[in-house]
Each structure stands twice: as structure tokens, then as C-alpha cells.
Amino acid sequence: MFAVLDVLLRGLILAAQATAVGGVCFLLLVARGPEAPRSLLLIAAAAVTLAVGQTLALANELFVLLHEAAWPLRAALDTLYVQVSVVRIAAGLALAACALGLHRAGGRSRLWPAVVALAAVLVVAAPWTSHAAARLDSRVLLLLLDGVHQLGAAVWIGGLVHLTAAAFRRALQHLGLNPLLLQHARQITGCGKLVARGIDGLDAQQISQPPCGFALHLRQIGLRGLLAKRAGSDCSEGE
């Protein structure tokens, strides 16, 4: 059960990291003044979520090491995973504080360099908590590729979160929602329902598999949901 919890917490941490880091990139490269307050609040919320998720993941790993594997506490605290996790927790909390400070200052503050630096710390530290850090061969290359992958996902997925929030804000200002935005919202809701049904259909044997196997089942469910929604969308367009 601890392995399943670890997989779920990793997903939460990655989503929060994407929203926080992607929000910083969104504000620096895309957004204009009116979108800054909402994005700063999203960044702060995502950074706090990341810190909480990383804390729970760290507690989960320490519990397994101390009670299941019977490691000494000093040996567990000396592991690279624990040290990097502490750095990420501190960076997440500091990023949330800086984002809230920027929000109170109306986006005009000397905290911008700190926000960018803290987001960079989260990106650089992220690969060191992944499987790439445990590899003995090609470790540097794998860490580099993992870092680029996570940064790209943050810019893309996190940017979409902030872009959607900005689109909703503008649509509400015009006393109506964009039809295309509503269509995307319905599709996302439909995919979520399909994924929830798939998870509900998992049996005990699939849930009790190692983390990689359980994560693979979740990815297969998500892919099936996306394909099903795409097929339904194509049919509705054809009609």
C-alpha cells in the first residue's frame, strides 16, 4: 500500500510542480498585467501543494526505511533522496511566500529574481528524486534528459493551466463563456469520468502491483479515455 501511495504522491507533486514552474514561465513569456494576480495565486497554491506532497512522500519513504527495511535513522537521513526532498520542500514554501509577496505588491517588486531562482531550484532538484538518480551507468545523461523532460512538461501543462484560468477570467468579464472553452471543459470532464471508472474497475491484484505496474495501469486507463473521447468528438463533428 505504501508503494501505491508513493505513486499517487509523485503524480500530485509533478502536477503541482508543473503549475508552479509553468506559471512562472507563463508570467515571464506570455502573460500581461491583468493575468498576473490570478497566476501568482495559482503559483503560490501549487508551490504549497508541492511542499505538502513532497513532505508526505518523504514521510512515506522514511516510514518504509525505518520500519519495513529496519534502517538506522542516521543512514536514512543521509540518503540523497531525503536531502533533495528537504531542499524541494524549502524551495516550494519560499516560492509560495515570494509569489504571495508579489501578489500583494501588485506584481511590482524586487522578488521576481527570487521567484525565478526558486523555480529553477525546483526544476534542477526534480530529477534527483527520480529513478535516473539511482542509475549507475549514464547517470548524468539520464538526469539531464529527465530535467529537460520535466521542464518541458511544466512549461506546456502548467502554462495551459494558467492560460485556461486567464481565458475563463476574460470570458466571465464579457458575461459569457467562450464556446470553445466550454467544449474543452466538457472533454476534460468526460475524460476524468472515464479515468475514474477505469480506476474503480481495477481489481486488488492490479492495485497491489509494484509502483511501476500500478502507474502503467493508470496511464493505460488515461490513454483509453482520451482515445474514447477523441472518437466521440470525431463522430459528433461528422454528424
C-alpha positions in Angstrom: 0.0 0.0 0.0 2.9 2.3 0.7 4.1 1.8 -2.9 0.7 2.9 -4.3 0.7 5.9 -2.0 4.1 6.8 -3.3 2.9 6.7 -6.9 -0.1 8.9 -6.2 2.0 11.4 -4.3 4.5 11.6 -7.1 1.7 12.4 -9.5 0.5 15.2 -7.2 4.0 16.6 -6.9 4.5 16.6 -10.6 1.2 18.3 -11.2 1.9 20.9 -8.6 5.5 21.5 -9.9 4.1 21.9 -13.5 1.6 24.5 -12.3 4.2 26.4 -10.2 7.1 26.4 -12.7 4.8 26.7 -15.7 3.1 29.7 -14.1 6.5 31.5 -13.7 7.3 30.9 -17.3 3.8 32.0 -18.3 4.2 35.3 -16.5 7.6 35.9 -17.9 6.9 35.0 -21.5 3.2 35.2 -22.3 1.0 36.9 -19.7 0.2 40.6 -19.5 -0.6 42.7 -16.4 -4.3 41.7 -15.8 -3.4 38.0 -15.7 -0.6 38.4 -13.1 -2.6 38.4 -9.9 -4.5 35.2 -10.6 -1.4 33.4 -11.9 0.6 34.4 -8.8 -2.1 33.0 -6.5 -2.1 29.8 -8.6 1.7 29.6 -8.3 1.5 30.1 -4.5 -1.2 27.4 -4.2 0.8 25.0 -6.4 4.0 25.6 -4.5 2.4 24.9 -1.2 0.8 21.7 -2.7 4.2 20.6 -3.9 5.8 21.2 -0.5 3.0 19.3 1.3 3.1 16.4 -1.2 6.9 16.2 -1.0 6.7 16.1 2.8 4.1 13.3 2.7 6.2 11.4 0.2 9.3 11.9 2.3 7.4 10.7 5.4 6.2 7.7 3.5 9.7 6.7 2.4 11.2 7.2 5.8 8.5 5.1 7.4 9.3 2.3 4.9 13.0 2.5 5.5 12.8 2.7 9.3 10.0 0.1 9.9 9.9 -2.2 6.9 13.7 -2.2 6.0 14.9 -1.5 9.5 17.3 1.2 8.5 19.0 3.3 11.2 17.6 6.9 11.3 21.0 8.5 10.6 21.5 6.3 7.5 18.1 7.2 6.2 18.6 10.9 6.7 22.0 10.7 4.8 20.3 9.4 1.6 20.3 11.7 -1.4 16.5 11.4 -1.7 15.9 12.8 1.8 18.3 15.7 1.3 16.9 16.7 -2.1 13.4 16.4 -0.7 14.2 18.8 2.1 15.6 21.3 -0.5 12.4 21.0 -2.6 10.1 21.5 0.4 12.0 24.6 1.4 12.1 25.9 -2.2 8.3 25.3 -2.5 7.4 27.1 0.6 9.8 30.0 -0.3 8.3 30.2 -3.8 4.8 30.4 -2.3 5.9 33.2 0.1 7.5 35.2 -2.8 4.5 34.7 -5.1 2.2 36.0 -2.4 4.5 38.9 -1.8 4.4 39.8 -5.4 0.6 39.5 -5.4 0.4 42.0 -2.5 2.8 44.3 -4.3 0.7 44.2 -7.5 3.5 42.4 -9.4 6.0 45.2 -8.9 8.6 44.1 -6.5 12.2 43.0 -6.3 11.1 39.5 -5.6 11.0 38.5 -9.2 14.6 37.3 -9.3 13.9 35.2 -6.2 10.8 33.7 -7.8 12.7 32.7 -11.0 15.6 31.3 -8.9 13.3 29.2 -6.7 11.5 27.8 -9.8 14.9 26.9 -11.2 15.8 25.1 -8.0 12.6 23.0 -8.2 13.4 22.1 -11.8 17.1 21.2 -11.1 16.3 19.2 -8.0 13.4 17.3 -9.5 15.5 14.7 -11.4 17.4 13.8 -8.3 14.2 12.3 -6.8 13.5 10.2 -9.9 14.7 6.8 -11.0 17.5 8.4 -13.0 19.4 9.3 -9.8 19.6 5.7 -8.8 21.2 4.6 -12.1 24.9 3.7 -12.0 25.5 4.0 -15.7 24.7 7.0 -17.9 23.6 8.8 -14.8 24.5 12.3 -15.9 22.8 12.0 -19.3 19.6 10.5 -17.8 19.4 13.2 -15.1 19.8 15.9 -17.9 17.2 14.3 -20.1 14.8 13.9 -17.1 15.3 17.5 -16.1 14.6 18.8 -19.7 11.5 16.5 -19.8 10.1 17.8 -16.6 10.8 21.4 -17.6 9.1 20.9 -20.9 6.1 19.3 -19.2 5.9 22.2 -16.7 6.0 24.9 -19.5 3.4 23.1 -21.5 1.0 21.7 -19.0 1.5 24.3 -16.3 1.2 27.0 -19.0 -2.1 25.6 -20.1 -3.4 25.7 -16.6 -2.7 29.4 -16.3 -3.8 30.1 -19.9 -7.2 28.4 -19.1 -7.5 30.5 -16.0 -6.9 33.7 -17.9 -9.4 32.6 -20.6 -12.1 32.0 -18.0 -11.4 35.4 -16.5 -11.8 37.2 -19.8 -14.9 35.1 -20.7 -16.6 36.0 -17.5 -15.7 39.7 -17.9 -17.7 39.6 -21.2 -20.7 38.0 -19.5 -20.4 34.8 -21.4 -18.2 31.8 -21.8 -16.3 31.0 -24.9 -18.0 28.0 -26.7 -14.6 26.5 -27.5 -13.6 26.8 -23.8 -16.8 25.1 -22.8 -16.2 22.3 -25.3 -12.7 21.7 -23.9 -14.1 21.7 -20.3 -16.7 19.1 -21.3 -14.0 17.0 -22.9 -11.8 17.2 -19.8 -14.7 16.3 -17.5 -15.6 13.4 -19.8 -12.0 12.1 -19.7 -12.0 12.4 -15.9 -15.2 10.3 -15.6 -13.7 7.6 -17.9 -10.5 7.5 -15.9 -12.5 7.4 -12.6 -14.5 4.4 -13.9 -11.3 2.7 -15.0 -9.7 3.1 -11.6 -12.9 1.9 -9.9 -12.7 -1.2 -12.1 -9.1 -2.1 -11.0 -9.0 -5.3 -9.0 -7.0 -5.9 -5.9 -4.2 -7.7 -7.8 -3.6 -4.8 -10.1 -3.6 -2.3 -7.2 -1.2 -4.4 -5.2 1.4 -4.5 -8.0 4.7 -2.7 -7.7 4.6 1.1 -8.3 5.7 0.9 -11.9 3.0 -1.6 -12.7 0.3 0.3 -11.0 1.4 3.5 -12.7 1.3 1.7 -16.1 -2.3 0.7 -15.5 -3.2 4.3 -14.7 -1.6 5.5 -17.9 -3.4 2.9 -19.9 -6.7 4.0 -18.4 -5.9 7.6 -19.2 -4.9 6.8 -22.8 -8.1 4.8 -23.4 -10.2 7.7 -22.0 -8.5 10.1 -24.4 -9.0 7.8 -27.4 -12.6 7.2 -26.5 -13.3 11.0 -26.1 -11.5 11.7 -29.4 -13.6 9.1 -31.2 -16.7 10.6 -29.8 -15.7 14.0 -30.8 -14.9 12.9 -34.3 -18.3 11.3 -34.6 -20.1 14.4 -33.3 -18.2 16.5 -35.8 -19.1 14.1 -38.6 -22.8 14.4 -37.8 
